[in-house]
């Protein structure tokens, strides 16, 4: 035997050297695969870490994000998540045959996944979420990588259908495909996979019915233990196009913790079997078409902290058993057809912090004594509640949001509101509250929004209103019976963005302390008794976009400031000084200071505001409301004053105008053809002036002009034919000497009516003239206030309750804090053009 030792030793040496050589070769293959990936990363600034570390100067096992196995010294894990990488995955990546864990989330990888990735046979976990991968999910993965346990493909751009090959993954526990562009139905086999416990297909374009019925369709169902589908813990189906009803077999998913199917088109009743899901800690069926009553069995879910059923067609009453949901913290069932009184059993919900019951048909008085004083948000708006707010409202010291708008509440606003010092938004509008605004309101020093419009409030505006909170951004006192002076206490550095005093009995002059409101975007003081000359100094407010001074006692000429003309009103979009006593020529030198009015705009624009009140337009003797305003366009209304002189040719420079109203003045001379340069113009009212001559043919080229009023002038000649002029009725021209269609007054020696009069545009390159005439009945009250106000408040609350934000922030009550008024438009063409909802 001893004589063979040398041979045995040589043989072992050979095996060892072969093994080492083979290992080195395989490791080199892994290195080349990763270097191929490195070469595909295109964003240089994000390659620094890999550029310095992923080189052949060091072992691949020491590279950033790389883990090698102890036994085979092969790459078994790669984690390059959240490194800001931009690029694509090369086919060579499929050569990492020992790879078991792949984490690439939170980058900007794009393109299709190569089919060669099917070579990753040992893969157990893959996380490609938060990238921009596209194309179909490669089927080869699921035919070969049968060891896969967790797949995270969320928030990419994958398309196509869910591959049926996923059914080969018998060890799969997590399948996250949300936030892509997948189509088609959910394959029934998904619910046959006995190992699957987490499924997320939300935010796709999936359709069809929910195949949950397969949970009881197995031939050998009685022999299965545990029962089919009972292993599911998380099921996310939201924001798709699912239809049909909720299957009763949902009750077999007894292991569910979270069930979200909001924002689909599910209909029919909520099945009573929902009450079998005893482990639920969150259920969201909001924004569907569910009908019927809230099943009483839902109150079996005693561990449920969050219940969202809002924006459906549910009817009936809130079941008294709601009080059995003793763990409930969030209850949102607003925007349904629920009726009746609120049950007294709400007092049993001792952990309830957020209660949203708005936009329904509830009646009776608000059961304040049965509501928890620990509430943080309470939304009861737009119901039929009556009665008054009790004096002990101040005991709700934790409230940050209270919305009682749109009810039949009456009585005074209790002074004890001042005890709720944490409140951010208080909405009491559209009720019948009377009495004075209590000065104790100024104790709410954290307030973002105070909205008490459309009540019967009397007395003076408390002096403290101007300086009680640096956080206050919206103050709406519109349509009350307030009188006296506007407070002059607006402090420097305040955050006020929106101030609406429209429709009261205020008098005196505008306080110059408004100049301290450097963030002010919207100011409406219309329909009051405020007097004085035009407040040029308001032009120094750098953010002002809407100024409405309609129907007051202002008077005199409007003169451009001799100094710093270009700095006045740099962002003004809506300018309404109608129905006052202004005189002199049209203030063209003044209007040209509006920086945005001279910019050529396309017909598409961004919405001006999220905080909505209607812009009311009185055109052709018809009140019309426009809910949303485009920031790209401008409205000017100088109607019903005593302006005189001619309309200058330079009117054509105001190219962003959509509404122009000069009606009810004493303007003379011809209509300038340069108005034909206002290509975005939709409404023009020059009625009740002393204009002469013919209608310029250039006006026939205004393709979006849907409202025209030239009545009661001294105009003569032919009415242009073609374009929008074929749509205007007789009352656009009554009280004039015009002839032709649509009037019965035929023109002598009329031209061919089928042709549109052609003419050369008048020269509008000249300087502005101090005259500027137009008559309109455009009544514009605007609606301002940037989206950041609400968003900032949402962010603040989000930090308090981060687990609540993702599920329903975009449909929560803070969006209802915006005034919701159904839009009314000029015409169907107007609506289609601007893509209004």
C-alpha positions in Angstrom: 0.0 0.0 0.0 2.8 2.3 0.8 4.1 2.2 -2.7 0.8 3.8 -3.9 1.0 6.8 -1.5 2.9 9.0 -4.0 0.2 8.3 -6.7 -2.6 9.0 -4.2 -0.9 12.3 -3.2 -0.5 13.3 -6.8 -4.1 12.5 -7.5 -5.4 14.6 -4.5 -3.1 17.5 -5.6 -4.6 17.3 -9.0 -8.2 17.3 -7.7 -7.4 20.3 -5.4 -5.8 22.2 -8.2 -8.7 21.4 -10.6 -11.2 22.5 -7.9 -9.4 25.8 -7.3 -9.0 26.4 -11.0 -12.7 25.7 -11.5 -13.7 27.9 -8.6 -11.5 30.7 -10.0 -13.1 30.3 -13.4 -16.6 30.4 -12.0 -15.9 33.4 -9.8 -14.4 35.1 -12.9 -17.7 34.4 -14.6 -19.5 36.2 -11.8 -17.1 39.1 -12.0 -17.6 39.5 -15.7 -21.4 39.4 -15.2 -21.2 42.3 -12.6 -18.8 44.3 -14.8 -21.3 43.9 -17.6 -23.9 45.4 -15.3 -21.5 48.2 -14.4 -21.0 49.0 -18.0 -24.7 49.5 -18.5 -25.0 52.1 -15.8 -25.2 55.4 -17.6 -25.6 58.1 -15.0 -22.0 59.1 -14.3 -22.7 61.0 -11.0 -24.3 57.8 -9.6 -21.5 55.5 -10.6 -18.8 56.8 -8.3 -19.2 54.1 -5.7 -19.1 51.3 -8.2 -16.5 53.0 -10.4 -14.0 53.0 -7.5 -14.9 49.7 -6.0 -16.0 47.3 -8.8 -12.6 46.8 -10.4 -10.5 43.7 -11.1 -7.9 45.1 -8.6 -9.9 43.6 -5.8 -11.8 40.3 -5.4 -15.4 40.4 -6.5 -16.3 39.1 -3.1 -15.1 42.4 -1.6 -17.1 44.6 -4.0 -19.8 47.0 -2.6 -23.1 45.2 -2.3 -21.7 41.7 -3.1 -21.8 38.7 -0.8 -20.1 35.4 -1.7 -20.9 32.0 -0.2 -18.5 30.4 2.2 -18.4 27.0 0.6 -18.3 27.7 -3.1 -16.9 31.3 -3.1 -19.6 32.3 -5.6 -21.7 35.4 -5.6 -24.9 34.5 -3.6 -26.3 38.0 -2.9 -26.3 41.4 -4.5 -27.7 44.5 -2.8 -27.3 47.8 -4.7 -30.6 49.3 -3.5 -31.1 53.1 -3.2 -27.8 54.0 -4.9 -29.3 56.3 -7.5 -28.2 54.0 -10.4 -29.5 54.6 -13.9 -29.1 51.9 -16.5 -30.3 48.5 -17.7 -29.6 44.9 -16.9 -27.4 43.0 -19.4 -28.1 39.4 -20.6 -24.8 38.3 -18.9 -26.4 39.0 -15.5 -28.1 35.6 -16.0 -24.7 33.9 -15.5 -24.8 34.5 -11.7 -26.0 31.0 -11.3 -25.4 30.9 -7.5 -27.3 34.1 -6.9 -30.0 33.6 -4.2 -30.9 37.2 -3.2 -31.1 40.2 -5.6 -32.0 43.7 -4.3 -32.0 46.6 -6.8 -34.9 48.6 -5.5 -35.0 52.4 -5.4 -32.9 53.1 -8.5 -33.6 54.2 -12.1 -33.0 51.0 -14.0 -35.1 50.8 -17.1 -35.8 48.7 -20.1 -36.9 45.0 -20.5 -35.7 42.3 -18.2 -33.6 39.9 -20.4 -34.8 36.3 -20.8 -31.4 35.1 -19.7 -32.3 35.9 -16.2 -34.1 32.6 -16.2 -30.6 31.1 -15.5 -30.9 32.4 -11.9 -32.1 29.0 -10.7 -31.1 29.4 -7.1 -32.9 32.8 -6.7 -35.1 33.0 -3.6 -35.7 36.8 -3.2 -35.8 39.4 -5.9 -36.6 43.1 -5.3 -36.7 45.3 -8.3 -39.3 47.8 -7.0 -39.1 51.6 -7.5 -37.4 51.5 -10.9 -38.6 52.0 -14.4 -38.4 48.5 -15.9 -40.8 48.0 -18.7 -42.1 45.3 -21.1 -43.6 42.0 -20.0 -42.5 40.1 -16.9 -40.2 37.3 -18.3 -41.9 34.0 -18.1 -38.5 32.2 -18.1 -38.0 33.3 -14.5 -40.9 31.4 -13.2 -40.2 28.2 -15.2 -36.7 27.8 -13.9 -36.3 29.8 -10.6 -38.7 27.4 -8.7 -37.1 28.3 -5.4 -38.4 31.9 -5.4 -40.1 32.9 -2.2 -40.4 36.7 -2.4 -41.0 38.8 -5.6 -41.1 42.6 -5.4 -41.8 44.3 -8.7 -43.8 47.3 -7.4 -43.7 50.8 -9.0 -42.2 50.0 -12.4 -43.7 50.1 -15.9 -44.3 46.4 -16.5 -47.1 45.7 -19.0 -48.9 42.6 -20.3 -50.7 40.1 -18.2 -49.7 38.3 -15.0 -47.7 35.2 -16.3 -49.4 31.9 -15.6 -45.9 30.4 -15.0 -46.0 31.9 -11.6 -48.1 28.9 -10.6 -44.8 26.9 -10.8 -43.5 28.7 -7.8 -44.7 26.4 -5.0 -42.6 28.2 -2.4 -43.8 31.7 -3.2 -44.9 33.6 -0.2 -44.8 37.3 -1.4 -45.9 38.6 -4.8 -45.8 42.4 -5.1 -46.8 43.6 -8.6 -48.4 46.9 -7.7 -47.8 50.2 -9.4 -47.3 48.9 -13.0 -49.4 48.8 -16.2 -50.5 45.1 -16.1 -53.7 44.3 -17.8 -56.3 41.5 -17.9 -57.8 39.5 -15.1 -56.2 38.0 -12.0 -55.4 34.4 -12.9 -57.5 32.1 -10.7 -54.4 30.0 -9.9 -53.1 32.9 -7.7 -55.6 31.8 -5.0 -54.6 28.2 -5.5 -51.0 28.8 -4.3 -51.0 27.4 -0.8 -47.8 29.1 0.2 -48.8 32.6 -0.9 -49.6 34.9 2.0 -49.0 38.4 0.6 -50.4 39.6 -2.8 -50.2 43.2 -4.1 -51.6 43.9 -7.6 -52.8 47.5 -6.8 -52.4 50.4 -9.1 -52.5 48.5 -12.4 -55.1 48.2 -15.2 -56.4 44.8 -14.2 -60.0 44.1 -14.9 -62.7 41.4 -14.6 -64.2 40.0 -11.5 -62.3 38.8 -8.4 -61.6 35.1 -8.7 -61.8 34.6 -4.9 -64.5 32.0 -5.5 -61.8 29.4 -6.3 -61.1 29.3 -2.6 -63.9 26.7 -2.4 -63.6 25.2 -5.9 -61.1 22.4 -5.1 -62.4 18.8 -5.6 -60.5 17.7 -2.5 -61.5 20.6 -0.4 -62.5 18.5 2.6 -59.1 16.9 2.8 -57.2 20.3 2.8 -55.9 21.5 6.1 -55.7 24.5 6.6 -58.7 25.5 4.4 -57.8 27.1 1.0 -57.0 30.8 1.1 -56.9 30.9 4.9 -53.2 31.5 4.7 -53.5 34.9 3.1 -52.4 37.8 5.3 -52.3 40.8 3.0 -54.4 41.4 -0.1 -54.1 44.6 -2.1 -56.3 45.0 -5.1 -56.9 48.8 -5.1 -56.9 51.2 -8.0 -57.7 48.8 -10.9 -60.8 48.2 -13.0 -62.3 45.3 -11.2 -66.0 44.8 -11.6 -68.6 42.4 -10.3 -69.4 41.7 -6.7 -67.4 40.8 -3.6 -67.5 37.0 -3.5 -68.9 35.5 -0.4 -65.8 33.3 -0.3 -63.9 36.3 1.0 -65.0 34.9 4.4 -62.6 31.9 3.9 -59.6 34.2 4.1 -59.6 34.0 7.8 -55.9 34.8 8.1 -56.2 38.3 6.5 -54.7 41.2 8.3 -55.2 43.8 5.6 -57.7 43.9 2.7 -57.7 46.8 0.3 -59.9 46.9 -2.8 -60.6 50.7 -3.0 -60.9 52.6 -6.3 -62.4 49.9 -8.5 -65.9 49.4 -9.9 -67.1 46.7 -7.5 -70.8 46.7 -6.9 -73.5 44.9 -5.0 -73.7 44.5 -1.3 -70.8 43.9 1.2 -71.2 40.2 2.0 -72.0 39.3 5.6 -69.1 36.8 5.5 -66.8 39.8 5.9 -67.5 39.4 9.5 -65.4 36.2 9.6 -62.2 38.0 9.1 -61.4 38.3 12.8 -57.7 39.1 12.3 -58.3 42.2 10.2 -56.5 45.4 11.2 -57.4 47.3 8.1 -60.1 47.2 5.4 -60.6 49.7 2.6 -63.5 49.2 0.2 -63.9 52.9 -0.6 -64.5 54.5 -4.0 -66.4 51.6 -5.5 -70.1 51.2 -6.4 -71.1 49.1 -3.4 -74.7 49.3 -2.3 -77.0 48.0 0.3 -76.6 48.5 4.0 -73.5 48.1 6.2 -73.7 44.5 7.3 -74.1 44.2 11.1 -71.6 41.3 11.0 -68.8 43.7 10.3 -69.0 44.6 13.9 -67.6 41.2 14.8 -64.2 42.6 13.8 -63.4 43.7 17.3 -59.6 44.1 16.6 -60.2 46.4 13.6 -58.6 49.8 14.0 -59.3 51.2 10.5 -62.5 51.0 8.4 -62.9 52.8 5.1 -66.1 52.5 3.1 -66.4 56.1 1.8 -67.6 57.1 -1.7 -69.9 54.2 -2.4 -73.7 53.9 -2.7 -74.4 52.4 0.8 -77.7 53.2 2.3 -79.7 52.6 5.5 -78.4 53.7 8.9 -75.2 53.2 10.8 -75.8 49.9 12.7 -75.9 50.4 16.5 -73.5 47.5 16.8 -70.8 49.9 15.5 -70.0 50.4 19.1 -68.7 46.9 19.3 -65.7 47.9 17.2 -63.9 48.9 20.3 -60.4 49.1 18.7 -61.6 51.5 16.0 -59.3 54.5 15.5 -60.3 55.5 12.0 -63.9 55.4 10.7 -64.5 56.9 7.2 -67.9 56.2 5.7 -68.5 59.6 4.1 -70.0 60.2 0.7 -72.7 57.5 0.8 -76.5 57.5 1.0 -76.6 56.7 4.7 -79.5 58.3 6.7 -81.0 58.6 10.1 -79.5 59.8 13.4 -76.0 59.0 14.6 -76.1 56.1 17.0 -75.4 56.8 20.7 -73.1 53.7 20.7 -70.4 55.9 19.2 -69.6 56.6 22.8 -68.2 53.1 23.1 -65.4 53.8 20.6 -63.0 55.1 23.2 -59.9 54.8 20.8 -61.6 56.7 18.0 -59.4 59.6 16.7 -60.7 60.2 13.1 -64.4 60.3 12.2 -65.6 61.2 8.7 -69.3 61.1 8.0 -69.7 64.0 5.6 -71.7 64.1 2.3 -74.5 61.8 3.4 -78.1 62.2 4.6 -77.8 62.2 8.4 -80.5 64.1 10.3 -81.2 65.3 13.8 -78.8 66.9 16.2 -75.1 66.1 16.5 -74.7 63.8 19.6 -71.8 65.8 21.1 -72.1 64.0 24.4 -71.5 60.7 22.7 -68.4 61.7 20.8 -64.9 61.1 22.2 -63.2 64.3 23.4 -59.9 62.7 22.2 -61.0 63.1 18.5 -58.3 64.7 16.3 -60.4 65.1 13.1 -64.2 65.3 12.8 -65.9 65.8 9.5 -69.8 66.0 9.5 -70.1 68.4 6.5 -72.9 68.3 4.0 -75.6 66.5 5.9 -78.9 67.7 7.4 -77.8 68.2 11.0 -79.6 70.9 13.0 -79.4 72.5 16.3 -76.5 74.5 17.7 -72.9 74.0 18.8 -72.9 73.5 22.6 -70.9 75.8 24.8 -68.7 72.9 26.0 -67.3 72.4 22.5 -64.0 73.6 24.1 -63.6 70.2 25.8 -62.5 68.7 22.4 -59.0 70.1 23.0 -57.2 67.7 20.7 -59.2 68.6 17.6 -57.0 69.6 14.6 -59.7 69.5 12.0 -63.4 70.3 12.4 -65.8 70.5 9.4 -69.5 71.2 10.0 -70.1 73.0 6.7 -73.3 72.6 4.7 -75.8 71.7 7.4 -78.7 73.4 9.1 -76.9 74.5 12.2 -77.8 77.7 13.9 -77.1 79.8 17.0 -73.9 81.6 17.9 -70.4 80.4 17.5 -69.4 79.6 21.1 -66.6 81.6 22.6 -65.2 78.3 24.1 -63.9 77.5 20.6 -60.9 79.4 21.8 -60.0 76.5 24.1 -59.3 74.3 21.0 -55.8 75.8 20.6 -54.5 73.0 18.5 -57.0 73.3 15.7 -55.6 73.7 12.1 -58.8 73.9 10.0 -62.2 75.1 11.1 -65.0 75.0 8.5 -68.5 76.3 9.5 -69.6 77.7 6.2 -73.1 77.3 4.6 -75.1 77.1 7.9 -77.2 79.7 9.7 -74.9 80.7 12.5 -75.6 84.2 13.9 -74.2 86.6 16.3 -70.7 88.0 16.3 -67.4 86.2 15.6 -66.1 85.7 19.1 -62.7 87.3 19.7 -61.6 84.1 21.4 -61.3 82.6 18.0 -57.9 84.4 18.0 -56.7 82.0 20.6 -56.4 79.3 17.9 -52.9 80.3 17.1 -52.1 77.2 15.1 -54.9 77.7 12.6 -54.3 77.3 8.8 -57.9 77.9 7.6 -60.9 79.7 9.1 -64.0 79.4 6.8 -67.3 80.8 8.1 -68.8 82.1 4.8 -72.5 81.9 4.0 -73.9 82.4 7.5 -75.7 85.2 9.2 -72.8 86.5 11.3 -73.1 90.1 12.4 -71.0 92.8 14.1 -67.5 93.8 13.3 -64.6 91.7 12.3 -62.5 91.2 15.5 -59.4 93.4 15.4 -57.2 90.4 16.4 -58.0 88.7 13.1 -55.1 90.4 11.5 -52.4 89.2 13.8 -53.6 86.2 15.9 -51.8 83.6 13.9 -48.7 83.6 11.7 -49.9 80.2 10.4 -53.3 81.5 9.1 -53.4 81.1 5.3 -57.1 81.1 4.5 -59.6 83.5 5.9 -63.1 83.4 4.3 -65.8 85.5 5.8 -67.8 85.8 2.6 -71.6 86.3 2.5 -72.4 87.4 6.1 -73.8 90.6 7.6 -70.5 91.9 8.9 -70.1 95.7 9.0 -67.6 98.3 10.0 -64.0 98.6 9.0 -61.6 96.0 7.8 -59.1 95.5 10.6 -55.8 97.4 10.2 -53.9 94.9 12.3 -52.4 92.7 9.7 -48.9 92.0 11.1 -45.6 91.8 9.2 -44.6 88.3 8.3 -48.1 86.8 8.3 -48.8 83.8 6.1 -52.2 84.9 4.7 -52.7 83.7 1.1 -56.5 83.9 0.7 -58.7 86.7 2.0 -62.4 86.8 1.0 -64.7 89.4 2.5 -67.2 89.4 -0.4 -70.9 90.1 0.3 -70.9 91.9 3.6 -71.6 95.5 4.7 -68.0 96.6 5.3 -67.2 100.3 4.8 -64.4 102.7 5.0 -61.1 102.3 3.1 -58.8 99.4 2.5 -56.2 99.3 5.3 -52.6 99.7 4.0 -51.4 97.1 6.5 -52.5 94.6 3.8 -49.1 95.3 2.4 -47.8 93.2 5.3 -49.5 90.2 3.6 -46.5 89.4 1.3 -47.9 85.9 0.5 -51.4 87.1 -0.4 -52.6 85.5 -3.7 -56.4 86.1 -3.5 -58.2 89.2 -2.4 -62.0 89.6 -2.8 -63.7 92.6 -1.2 -66.6 92.8 -3.7 -70.2 93.7 -2.8 -69.4 95.9 0.2 -69.4 99.7 0.7 -65.7 100.3 0.6 -64.7 103.6 -0.9 -61.7 105.7 -2.0 -59.6 105.9 -5.1 -58.0 102.9 -6.7 -55.4 101.3 -4.3 -52.3 101.3 -6.6 -50.3 100.2 -3.6 -51.8 96.7 -3.8 -49.6 96.3 -6.9 -46.7 95.9 -4.5 -48.0 92.5 -3.3 -45.6 90.2 -5.1 -47.8 87.0 -5.1 -51.3 88.6 -5.8 -53.1 86.7 -8.6 -56.7 87.5 -8.0 -58.1 91.0 -7.2 -61.9 91.4 -7.1 -63.2 94.8 -6.0 -66.6 94.6 -7.7 -69.7 96.6 -6.5 -68.2 99.0 -4.0 -67.8 102.8 -3.9 -64.4 103.3 -5.4 -64.1 106.3 -7.7 -61.8 108.4 -9.8 -59.3 107.8 -12.6 -56.9 104.9 -12.5 -53.4 106.2 -13.2 -50.2 104.3 -13.7 -47.7 105.0 -10.9 -45.0 107.3 -12.2 -42.3 105.1 -10.7 -41.5 101.4 -10.9 -44.5 100.7 -13.2 -43.1 97.3 -14.2 -43.2 96.1 -10.6 -46.9 96.5 -10.1 -49.1 93.4 -9.9 -46.4 91.1 -11.3 -48.6 88.0 -11.1 -52.1 89.2 -11.4 -54.4 86.9 -13.4 -57.9 88.1 -12.5 -58.7 91.8 -12.3 -62.3 92.8 -11.6 -63.2 96.4 -10.6 -66.7 96.4 -12.2 -69.7 98.2 -10.9 -67.8 101.1 -9.2 -67.5 104.8 -10.2 -64.1 104.7 -11.9 -63.8 107.2 -14.8 -61.4 108.5 -17.4 -59.8 106.6 -20.2 -59.1 102.9 -20.0 -55.9 102.4 -18.0 -53.8 100.7 -20.6 -50.5 101.8 -19.2 -51.6 100.4 -15.9 -52.9 97.1 -17.3 -49.7 96.4 -19.3 -47.9 96.1 -15.9 -49.6 92.8 -15.5 -46.6 90.6 -16.5 -48.7 87.6 -17.4 -51.2 89.3 -19.6 -48.8 89.9 -22.5 -47.6 86.3 -22.8 -48.7 84.2 -25.7 -50.3 81.1 -24.3 -51.2 77.7 -25.6 -54.8 76.6 -25.0 -53.7 74.0 -22.5 -52.8 75.4 -19.1 -52.3 74.3 -15.5 -55.1 74.7 -13.1 -54.8 77.9 -11.2 -55.9 76.6 -7.8 -57.0 73.8 -5.6 -59.0 75.9 -3.2 -62.2 76.4 -5.3 -64.9 79.0 -5.3 -66.7 79.7 -8.5 -65.8 82.4 -10.9 -69.2 83.8 -11.8 -69.6 85.3 -15.2 -72.6 87.4 -16.2 -72.7 87.2 -19.9 -75.6 87.8 -22.3 -77.8 88.3 -19.3 -77.1 84.9 -18.0 -75.2 84.0 -14.8 -72.7 81.2 -15.4 -70.2 79.7 -13.0 -66.8 78.5 -13.8 -65.3 76.4 -11.0 -61.6 76.3 -12.1 -59.4 78.9 -13.5 -56.3 78.3 -15.6 -53.2 80.0 -14.4 -52.0 80.5 -18.0 -54.9 82.9 -18.8 -56.2 86.2 -17.6 -59.6 87.8 -16.9 -60.2 91.5 -17.0 -63.5 93.1 -16.0 -63.9 96.9 -16.0 -67.7 96.9 -16.7 -70.3 99.2 -15.3 -68.1 102.2 -14.6 -67.7 105.5 -16.4 -64.7 104.9 -18.6 -64.6 106.8 -21.9 -62.4 107.3 -24.9 -61.5 104.7 -27.6 -60.4 101.1 -27.3 -56.7 101.3 -28.4 -55.2 99.0 -31.1 -52.7 97.8 -28.4 -55.5 95.8 -26.8 -54.2 93.0 -29.1 -51.1 92.7 -27.0 -53.0 91.2 -24.1 -52.7 87.7 -25.6 -53.4 85.6 -22.6 -56.9 87.0 -22.1 -59.8 84.6 -22.0 -62.5 86.9 -20.7 -62.7 90.6 -21.5 -65.5 92.8 -20.3 -65.8 96.5 -21.0 -69.7 96.7 -21.0 -71.7 99.5 -19.4 -69.3 102.4 -19.9 -69.1 105.3 -22.4 -66.5 104.0 -24.8 -66.5 105.4 -28.3 -64.8 104.8 -31.6 -64.5 101.6 -33.6 -63.8 98.1 -32.4 -60.1 97.5 -33.1 -59.3 94.6 -35.3 -56.4 93.8 -33.1 -58.8 92.0 -30.8 -58.5 89.3 -33.4 -55.0 88.6 -32.0 -56.5 87.4 -28.7 -56.5 83.8 -29.9 -57.4 82.4 -26.4 -60.4 84.7 -26.0 -63.6 82.9 -25.0 -65.9 85.7 -23.9 -66.1 89.3 -25.1 -68.7 91.8 -23.9 -68.6 95.3 -25.3 -72.3 96.0 -24.9 -73.9 99.2 -23.8 -71.3 101.6 -25.0 -71.1 104.1 -27.9 -69.0 102.1 -30.3 -69.3 102.9 -34.0 -68.4 101.3 -37.3 -68.4 97.7 -38.4 -67.5 94.5 -36.7 -63.8 93.8 -37.7 -63.6 90.7 -39.8 -60.6 89.5 -37.8 -62.9 88.6 -35.0 -64.2 85.7 -37.1 -60.8 84.0 -36.5 -61.4 83.7 -32.7 -62.0 80.0 -32.7 -62.7 79.7 -29.0 -65.0 82.6 -28.7 -68.2 81.1 -27.2 -69.8 84.3 -25.7 -70.1 87.6 -27.6 -72.2 90.6 -26.7 -72.0 93.7 -28.8 -75.6 94.9 -28.2 -76.6 98.5 -27.6 -73.9 100.2 -29.6 -73.9 102.3 -32.8 -72.4 99.5 -34.9 -73.4 99.1 -38.6 -72.7 96.9 -41.5 -72.4 93.2 -42.1 -72.1 90.6 -39.3 -69.1 88.4 -40.2 -69.9 84.8 -41.2 -68.1 81.6 -40.4 -66.3 80.3 -37.3 -67.9 81.0 -34.0 -70.0 83.8 -35.5 -72.3 81.1 -36.9 -73.3 80.1 -33.3 -74.2 83.5 -31.9 -77.9 84.5 -31.5 -79.8 87.6 -32.1 -79.4 89.0 -28.6 -75.6 89.4 -29.2 -76.5 92.3 -31.6 -79.8 93.9 -30.5 -79.9 97.6 -30.3 -77.4 98.1 -33.1 -77.6 98.9 -36.9 -76.0 95.6 -37.9 -77.5 93.3 -40.6 -77.2 89.8 -41.8 -77.3 86.4 -40.1 -78.7 85.7 -37.5 -80.8 88.9 -37.7 -83.8 89.2 -39.8 -82.5 92.6 -41.0 -80.9 91.6 -44.4 -78.0 93.6 -45.7 -78.2 95.4 -49.1 -75.9 93.9 -51.7 -74.9 91.3 -49.2 -71.8 89.2 -50.0 -71.8 85.5 -50.3 -72.7 84.3 -46.8 -70.7 81.1 -47.2 -67.5 83.0 -47.1 -65.7 84.4 -44.1 -64.6 88.0 -44.5 -60.9 88.2 -44.8 -58.9 91.2 -43.7 -55.4 92.1 -42.7 -54.8 92.5 -38.9 -54.5 96.0 -37.8 -51.1 97.0 -36.5 -51.0 96.3 -32.8 -47.3 97.0 -32.4 -47.9 100.5 -31.2 -47.6 101.7 -27.7 -50.4 101.4 -25.2 -52.8 104.3 -25.2 -54.4 105.6 -22.1 -57.7 104.5 -23.5 -58.9 101.0 -23.5 -62.5 100.1 -24.2 -64.4 96.9 -23.8 -67.8 96.2 -22.4 -68.4 93.0 -20.8 -70.6 91.5 -18.3 -67.9 89.2 -17.0 -68.3 89.0 -13.3 -65.2 87.4 -12.1 -64.8 86.3 -8.6 -61.8 84.2 -8.6 -60.6 81.5 -6.5 -57.0 81.4 -5.4 -54.9 79.8 -2.8 -52.1 77.4 -3.7 -52.2 73.7 -3.2 -49.3 74.0 -0.7 -51.6 75.1 2.1 -53.5 71.9 2.3 -50.5 69.8 1.4 -48.5 71.4 4.2 -51.3 70.6 6.7 -51.5 67.1 5.4 -47.8 66.7 5.8 -48.0 67.9 9.4 -50.7 65.4 10.3 -48.9 62.7 8.3 -46.0 63.0 10.7 -48.3 62.3 13.5 -49.9 59.2 11.9 -47.6 57.9 9.2 -49.4 54.6 8.9 -52.6 56.4 7.9 -51.2 58.5 5.0 -50.6 56.0 2.3 -54.0 54.4 2.3 -56.3 57.4 1.7 -54.5 60.7 1.8 -55.7 61.6 -1.7 -59.4 61.1 -0.8 -59.3 62.3 2.8 -61.2 65.1 4.4 -58.6 67.7 3.8 -59.5 67.6 0.1 -63.0 68.4 1.3 -61.6 71.4 3.0 -61.6 72.9 -0.4 -64.9 74.4 -1.4 -66.7 72.0 -3.7 -69.1 73.6 -6.1 -70.3 71.8 -9.2 -68.8 73.3 -12.3 -70.9 75.1 -14.9 -69.3 76.0 -18.2 -70.0 78.2 -21.1 -70.6 75.4 -23.6 -69.8 71.8 -24.3 -67.0 72.9 -26.5 -65.4 74.8 -23.7 -65.6 71.8 -21.4 -64.1 69.5 -23.9 -61.4 71.9 -24.8 -60.1 72.2 -21.2 -60.7 68.6 -20.2 -62.9 69.4 -17.2 -64.1 66.6 -15.1 
